[in-house]
């Protein structure tokens, strides 16, 4: 299932993920999502899959509410 988040929200959480991991390449290895997919999510060119969003949530240690 694909999710559409508020404009700019996905970019913000990915930016936090990049900062925590160090860079996009390290994040790719940490959570198992390809770099091209992470880049598309960051530029908001693609909707995010629910399971990929859960991986990012676990990595950051946050819970995203349904209204976001």
C-alpha positions as CSV (number, residue, x, y, z in Angstrom):
1,X,0.0,0.0,0.0
2,X,1.3,3.4,-0.9
3,X,0.9,6.4,1.4
4,X,0.8,10.1,0.5
5,X,2.1,12.3,3.3
6,X,1.7,16.1,3.8
7,X,3.9,18.1,1.4
8,X,7.4,18.5,2.8
9,X,6.9,16.0,5.6
10,X,8.5,13.0,3.8
11,X,11.5,15.3,2.9
12,X,11.9,16.3,6.5
13,X,12.0,12.7,7.9
14,X,14.4,11.6,5.2
15,X,16.7,14.5,5.9
16,X,16.7,13.5,9.6
17,X,17.5,9.9,8.5
18,X,20.3,11.0,6.3
19,X,21.8,13.1,9.2
20,X,21.5,10.2,11.6
21,X,23.1,7.6,9.2
22,X,25.7,10.0,7.9
23,X,24.7,10.0,4.2
24,X,22.3,8.4,1.8
25,X,24.7,5.5,1.1
26,X,25.0,4.5,4.7
27,X,21.2,4.8,5.2
28,X,20.7,2.5,2.2
29,X,22.8,-0.2,3.9
30,X,21.2,0.4,7.3
31,X,17.6,0.0,6.4
32,X,17.8,-1.9,3.1
33,X,16.0,0.5,0.8
34,X,17.8,1.3,-2.5
35,X,19.4,4.7,-2.9
36,X,17.3,5.6,-6.0
37,X,14.1,4.9,-4.0
38,X,15.4,7.0,-1.1
39,X,16.3,9.8,-3.4
40,X,12.8,9.7,-5.1
41,X,11.1,9.8,-1.7
42,X,13.3,12.8,-0.6
43,X,12.4,14.8,-3.7
44,X,8.8,13.6,-3.3
45,X,8.6,12.2,-6.8
46,X,7.3,8.9,-5.6
47,X,4.7,7.8,-3.0
48,X,6.2,5.8,-0.1
49,X,5.3,2.2,0.6
50,X,4.0,1.5,4.0
51,X,6.7,-1.1,4.8
52,X,9.4,1.4,3.8
53,X,7.9,4.0,6.0
54,X,7.9,1.6,8.9
55,X,11.6,0.9,8.3
56,X,12.4,4.6,8.5
57,X,10.3,5.0,11.6
58,X,12.2,2.2,13.3
59,X,15.5,3.7,12.3
60,X,14.6,7.1,13.7
61,X,12.8,5.7,16.7
62,X,9.6,7.7,15.9
63,X,6.0,7.0,15.3
64,X,4.2,8.9,12.5
65,X,0.6,9.7,13.1
66,X,-2.0,8.8,10.5
67,X,-3.0,12.5,10.0
68,X,0.5,13.4,8.8
